[in-house]
Every structure is written in structure tokens, then in C-alpha cells.
């Protein structure tokens, strides 16, 4: 019987298995993890008739290439890129049928950072704490892809009556990243000038950004208090300010505790755009109230 799965031909700069993560384990020191752009992950699964929890591949900047070990259907969403099957161009954002032995090559992002590669049935990696997601901070889940890795696929399970679209519209990654922020819980550690700087200055995405946090380059935020806090809980979307004063936005693989003050929090729904902001992208924070 033919093996069902895909073989990694080109792993790319960083390609990981992701799903919707493992929420609810922060008290054990385990981050949520999961797809940094959950909307793009969900879209890939919707186009294939998979449940939204099915695991996909998340690429970073340079894409990846895999060989189908048996006939399957794949789709690429997230950051726009060139896509080929056995060196023939195929559509980005539309399901593509792959014959056994066919190589799907997901090219470098033309803009944005992370593309998502879904397969009919989803990747069948071993779950850890209920999730197949790779967590770079804790080391849980599958290791990042290496050339020659074999990734098994689950059997497709299209639900009766479910309509599977041929394609779906998708917003382009941001040319400028505008993030709503609510002050707190440690905004009182910063001067009025520092608070004003956060919501009026233009920052840039640093090349040091990763799945743990989006680091910024720009003006430092003036502190009203010196010293550091005892470690306390850190939510997804926290804006932590280390001693050099530049904001760091915590993403899916962030630590669950930290000792630097959190000046504010960006709501989770706005973080997908942050996942697609390439180094050098302008970043602005705008004051937001959840009661509006």
C-alpha cells in the first residue's frame, strides 16, 4: 500500500507544523503557540473541506517544497508567493490536485512573511497536549522541517453538506501595520511622554522578530520608574518594554511570564496582520478602548 504523506524537498528558512495551538496551559508554562496568522490557516482548511483544527505548514519568507507520496490536494494561502507543481505554475489561493511523486514548490513571499500550505485531511503529526503545533519556545510539537522529513497526512473528512469553495478573497499583507492598543497593566511605569510616544511615533519591524515576538526599531519609551518587576503572567498581544525602551509585541510562542513592564496589550484579532509584517514595515500603535 502506498504511503500517504509528503516528503520535504526544500525546508526553507523556517517551516513548522501549525494548527490553532494549545490554549489553557499557561499555568504550566506552556504558550498557546499555533498559526501566527490563524485566518490564513483557517482559510487553507476551508478551501480543502478540512476542519479548521487540521494542521498546516507555516513557512517563513522563503517558502518550502514537498513531494506528494500519494495523490492529494493542496492549497497555499497567507503571504502571496509563486506556486508550482512539477515546475509548472499553479494558482496561489486555489486547491491544486497533486499526483503521486509531484513536487509542490511554494516560493518566497512576494510581500508578507508567512504562507500556509494545507493538505486534504491535514498533517497527521503526533498531538502534544491536544495540539500538533510546533512551539519554538518550549520545544513541544514536531521539530521545524528539515530536508528529507516525511510528514504523514490524515484521511480527508469532508462533512456531508459542507460547501467547499474553489477560491476565496484574501487581503494583502500590510504595507503599514496599525495596531490598536489598550494601556495597562504597567503603563504607570512610564512617563506621560513615554505613553504619548507609544501612540504617536512610527516604529519599524525589526529583522530580529520571530514567532515569539515582533521587535521594533524606533524611539525609546521614557520610564517613570526604574528597576524591574517580579515575574508575572504575560498574555498574548502584550507589549513588553525591555530596558532599551523599544516595544516588543508578544506573538503565539511568547513566554507565559516575564519581568519587564507591559505598557499595553494588542487584541488577539489584530495579531494576524503582525504575523505578515516584513522587516522594515512601518508600525504605528493607536489607542483603543474595548468598550467602544
CORSUL-V597412 format. One line per field, one symbol per residue. burial: + if it has 9 or more other C-alpha atoms within 8 Angstrom, else -. A space follows every 50 residues. Layout:
# CORSUL-V597412
burial: ???
This chain:
# CORSUL-V597412
burial: ----++++++++++++++++++--++--++++++++++-+++++++++++ -+-++++++++++++++++++++++++++++++++------+++++-+++ -++++++++-++++++++++++++--+---+++++++--+++-++----- ++++-------------+----++-++-++++++-++++++-+++-++++ +-++++--+-+++++++++-+++----------+-+++++++--++++++ +++++++++++++++++--++++++++++-+++++++-----
